[in-house]
Amino acid sequence: MNEIDEQVRRAQAAVRGEVILREELARQAGLPSTTLAKMLDADWNPTRKTLSAVVGVLDEIGFFCPTPAKRGRVLERGNS
């Protein structure tokens, strides 16, 4: 997953998790609410300007979500 995909996922997670309402996110980002109308669709592909504005709001409110573990990476467990 690249950085853009991670930020799209982060924005969707904020709205799905009700951290911020879609309309409020649009307002704080200075975007028309219609710009984010389909942001929960799997194929949402915002412009750089839109994503940058949304990410700015998420940073401002302190919403961060953990990135998934890298594929193929194995976490070691201690044996007792």
C-alpha positions, -999 to +999 in steps of 0.1 A: +000+000+000+015+034-009+012+066+010-017+079-010-037+047-004-029+049+033-042+085+035-074+075+016-079+046+040-072+070+069-099+094+057-124+067+052-117+052+086-123+086+103-157+089+087-167+052+091-156+053+127-176+085+133-145+104+144-158+132+122-189+136+100-183+137+063-200+171+061-179+185+089-147+171+073-156+188+041-164+221+059-132+221+078-112+212+047-128+241+028-145+217+003-180+215-010-198+186+008-205+170-026-167+165-031-167+139-003-202+124-012-186+091-024-156+090-002-166+057+014-168+039-020-140+014-025-129+032-057-128+067-043-100+085-060-097+121-047-076+147-064-043+156-048-058+189-036-088+172-020-068+146-003-043+172+010-071+193+025-087+162+041-054+150+055-047+185+069-080+183+089-072+148+101-037+159+113-053+189+130-078+168+149-051+143+157-067+113+139-041+087+130-047+050+124-021+023+125-008+011+092-012-026+086+018-049+090+039-053+058+031-084+038+054-113+044+067-099+076+065-124+104+063-112+140+084-132+164+069-145+196+090-153+226+089-189+238+088-196+275 
